[in-house]
Amino acid sequence: MSTPILPLSGVRVIDFTQVMLGPCATQVLGDFGADVIKIERPGAGDLSRNFFGLPDEKSMNNVVYASLNRNKRSVELDSKTPEGKQALLDLCRTADVVVDNFRAGVMDRLGFGYEALSKLNPRIICASGTGFGPVGPYAHKGGQDVLAQAMTGVMEKTSDPSIPRSIYPTTLCDYSAGMHLVQGIMAALLMREKTGRGQKVGVSLYDSMLAMQMQEAAQWAAHREVLNWAAMPLTGYFDATDGGLVIVGAFKQNPLRDICKALELEDLSPQYPDLPSQRANKPFLQKTFRDRIATNTRGYWLERLEAEDLLCAPVRSLGEALEDPQTRINGMLLEMDLPYYGRVTQMATPVHLSEVTPVVRHLPPKLGQHTAEVLAELAQMQESQPA
C-alpha cells in the first residue's frame, strides 16, 4: 500500500518530550505526516512507560503511553555519552523541528538549545513546552498540570461557594499547552517558507491556562469583577430520578420563562426579570429547579427542555461517551492492535480535514525499536552529503 500524502510529509521532528504536554503535540505532527523520532533514555524511556510502576514489557508499553505515541519511531540514545551526544547532534542537523518539554534551560545545558543547533542548521525550529516560561521567578520550577491549575486562578473558581475547591481531574493544562505548541510549530514552519530561517517556539502550562481565561481576565482587568460562567443563576447540575443533567440558561431572550415552562412550573420571570435579580435569588431558583427535576426521569426532563430549545445535556461517564454513536460518527475512535493487549481503542485526532485522513503509519513503538533503523538512515544521509 502506498504511503498517503499528508500535510507534514517530509518534515522531520526530533522529539525529546515525555509524559503529556510534548507527546500529545508531537503525536498530532505524526498523525499529519511528520517523521517523528522519539529520543528515549536507555533502559527507561518516556516516564509514561512506567505509569503502572511495573518494570515488565507490558507495563513499558501500556495503553496510557500508547495513547500519546503513535506515528513515532523510538531511538535509545544517552546524551551524556560522547557517542550519544554526537548522534543526537547529527540527527538534529537533519531535522526541521526539535521539540522538548523539559524545565527551562535544560536543553541549553545538554547542548541542544536553539543557539547551538541553529549554528548547525539555520532552518531548525526549536519548540519548548515549559511549566512557567523560560525566564522569571518560576522558570526554575517544575511544571505540572495541577500546579498550573492552582497558580492561574482555574482551581480557585467553583460553580457554587459551598463546593470545595478541587483538582480538575483531566489534564486540561497539558493538553491545552500541547495544542498551543502545535500551533507555534506550524506557524514557524510557515514563516520558514517565507524567510528560509528557523526560530524558537515557546509555550507554557501557565500561559495556556491564563489564555484560556481571556474573557474572565478582560472582565477582571476592566471592572474588578469575577466572571464565572459556571456560577450563572440559571445554569447548574441537577439530579433526576435516574441520573444527572445540566441546564445552561443563557443565549435566549427569556430563559427563565422557558425553563419554568419546560419544568411545568409557574413562570418566575416576571418576579425575577433580569440577571441581577436572578443572581440575588440564585439559591431559591436553583432549589426550585432541583426539587422539580428530582420528581421524574432524566429522559423526561431532557425531552421537555429540548422542546423549549434550551441548552441541556445528560451528565455521563467517559465510558458512556465512548459508546455514543456521535463519537464513532465523528471518527474519534481509533482501533489498533497493540503488543500484550491485542485490539484496543484509542482517541483519534479531533482535527478533521476534508482532503486528508490521518492513518497509523507506526504503532506506538517499543523502547528503542527503531534505533538501528534511524542510525542507519543517518549514516546513509551523511555518506550522500558532498565532502
Salt bridges, closest charged atoms under 4 A:
ASP15 OD2 - LYS72 NZ 3.66
ASP31 OD2 - ARG70 NH2 2.91
ASP35 OD2 - ARG12 NH2 3.54
ASP35 OD2 - ARG73 NH2 2.88
GLU40 OE2 - ARG49 NH2 2.74
ASP46 OD2 - LYS38 NZ 2.82
ASP90 OD1 - ARG93 NH2 3.74
ASP96 OD1 - ARG192 NH2 2.86
GLU156 OE2 - ARG165 NH2 3.15
ASP258 OD2 - LYS252 NZ 2.74
ASP258 OD1 - ARG257 NE 3.22
GLU264 OE1 - ARG292 NH2 2.80
GLU264 OE2 - ARG304 NE 3.58
ASP291 OD2 - LYS287 NZ 2.66
GLU308 OE2 - LYS261 NZ 3.81
ASP324 OD2 - ARG316 NH1 2.51
GLU335 OE1 - ARG343 NE 3.51
ASP337 OD2 - ARG343 NH1 3.00
GLU373 OE2 - ARG73 NH1 2.62
GLU377 OE1 - ARG12 NH2 3.45
GLU377 OE2 - ARG73 NH1 2.89
